[in-house]
Amino acid sequence: MKRSLALIALAAAGFTAAAHAQTAATTTKIAVIEFQKAVAVTNEGQRDFADLQKKFEPRQTQIKNLSDEVDGLKKQLQAQADKLSDTERAARAKTIDEKTKQLQRDYEDAQTDFQTEMQQTYGALASKVYDVLADYSKTQGFTVVFDVSAQQSPVLYANEATNITKAIVDAYNAKSGVPAPPAGTAAPATKPTGTKAPAAK
C-alpha cells in the first residue's frame, strides 16, 4: 500500500512539473531581428557609412585612373606590336607589368583599409543599437530574440509580426536624435564603389 502511495506521489509530482513546463512554454515570447540591416539603416548608420564612402572616393579615383592607363597601354602595345623593335616591345611590356602590379597593390590596400574602417564603424554603432534592442526586449517582455541576418540562420520560419527590426530602428533613431538622410541617399556599401579587381594577367 505504501509503495502504491509513493508511486502515486511520484506520478503527481511528474504531472505537476510537466504542467509547469507547459505553462512556461506558452508564456515564452519570441522575436526576430535582422540586426545587421537594423544597424545599417538607422539614420546614424546611413550617415556614417556615407561619410566613409566619401572618404575613400579620392583613392577610388586614383585606382580608376591607373586602371584606365594600364588598359590604354595594353591597347597601344597590341596595335603597334608589329611596328616595334624587340627592345621597345619588351620595355613597354615591362612598364605595363609594373603598373599592373602597382594597380593590384593599390586596389588591395584600399579594400583592406575600407573593410577595416567599415568594421570599426559598424562595431561601434552595433554596440549602441544592441543596448536599445536589449531595453526594448525587456520592456516588451521578450524571452528570446533571434538574429536572422545570416544566410544560414537556424530560424526557418517566423511570422512577420515577430520581426522587430523596424521597431528597433525607429527606437534607435528617436534615441540618437540623428536626422534622416536626404532622400535618394545610397545604401551602405561593402566596398569602395567605382573600383574593380584588376584582371589577372
N, C-alpha and C positions, 0 to 999 in steps of 0.2 A: 504493500500500500504506500509506504514511504517512497519507494522507488518510483511509483506511478506519479505521486505528487511532485517529485523532483523533476521528472520528465515534463510534466505539465508546466512547471515553473520555467524551465529552460525554453520550452516552446513559446510561452508567453513573452519571455524576455526577447527572444529572437524576433517575434512578430512586432513587438514594440520598437525594436531597433530598426527593422525594415520600414516601419511606418514613419519613423523619424527621418530616415534616409530619403524616403519618397517625398516627404514634406519639404526637405531641404532642396531636393532636385526641382520640385515645382516652383520654388521661390528663387532659383538661380536666374539672374538677369544678365544676359549676354549681349554684347555689341561687337561690331566690326568697324575697322577704320583703315583707309588707305593712307597710312601715316606719311609715307614719302610724298605723296601727292598733296596732302594737307600742308606739309611744311613748305613745299614749292609754291603753292597758290595763295598762301597768305599774302597780304599786302606787303609785309616786310620782306618776305621771300622773293616776290616778284621784283621788288626794288633792288634788293641786294644782288640777285643773280643778274639782273640787267646791268647793274653797275660793274659787275665782274666781267661780263661780256664786253662792255665798252672799254674796260681797262686793257683787254687783250687785242682790241682792234688794230692798233699800230703794228703789233707783231704779225697779225694775220695779213696785213697789207704787205709787210716785208717778205713774208713767205710766198705770197701770191706773185709778187714782182719777180722774185728769184725763180719761181716755178715757170713763169712766162719766159724769162730769159733763157732758161735751160731748154724749154721747148723750141724757142726761136733758134738757138744754136744748133740743135739737133736737125731742124728742118734745113738750115743753111748747109750743114755738112752733107746731108742726103742729096740736096740739089746740086752741090758743087763738087761732090766727091771725085768724079771722073776728071775734073779740071785741076785738081790739086796734086801737088807732089806728095810723095810718101811722107816726107818730113812735115809738111804743112798739115796733112791729114792727121798724122799722129799727134801733132801739137793741139789741134782743135779737139780731138777725141779726149786728150788728157784734160783740157780745160773743162769740157763737158762732164767728165768723170769727177773732177774736183768740185765743181759747182753742184753736181747731183748729190755728192756725199754731204756737202755743206747744207743743202736743202733738207736732206734726211735728218741731219743733226738738229737743225733749227726747228723742224716740224716736231720731232720727238721731244725736244726740250720744252717747246710751247705746250704740247699736250700734257706733259708731266707737270709743268708749273700750273697749268689751268686746272687739272684734276685735283692737285694738292689744295689749291685755294678754294675750289668748289667744295671739297670735302670739309675743309675748315669752316667755310661759310655755312654749309648745311648742318654740320655738327653743332655749332653754336646756336643756330636757330632751332634745331630739333630739340635741344635740351629745354628751351623755353616753351615750345609747343607741347612737349611732354608734360610739363608742370600744369599747363592748362587742361590737358587731357585727364590727368590724374584727379584734379579738383572737380572737373565736370563729371567724371565717372563716379566719384564718391557722392556728389550731390544727387545724381540720378539713380544711385543705388545699383550700379553695375557690378556684378561679381567678377566677370572676366571680360576683357576687351581683346579681340584678336586682330593682329595686323595682317591685312590681306594684300599688302603691297607687292610681295614677292610673287613671281610667276609660279613657283612651286609651293604656294600657300597650302597648308593642310585643310583649310576650310573649302569644302566642295560646293556648299550652297549656303546662302544667307539671305533672309528676307530683306528687301531694301529698307524696310522700316528700322532694321537693326544697324544700318550704316550711319555712323555719327560723324563722318568726315566733314561734311558741310557745317555741322553744328560746332565742331572744334575750330574750324577755320573762322567762322563768324565770332566765336568766343575769343579767339586769339586776336583777331583784328580789333575787336572792341577794347581789349585789354592793352594792346600795344599802342593804339592811337595813330598808327601809320595810315595815311590816306590811301585809297585805292589808286593804282597806277592809271595813267591815261589810257583811254580805250585804244585797242589795237596794239598794245604792248606785247611783244613776242613772249612765248612761253619760255621758261628757263631751259637753257641748252646744256648738253652734257659734254660738249667740246666746243672749241672756238669755231664759229661758223665761218664759211668762206675759205676754209682750208681743206685740203685732202691729202691723204698719204701719198708721198711720191711713189710713182710706179717703180717696181724693181727692174733693174737692168737685165 
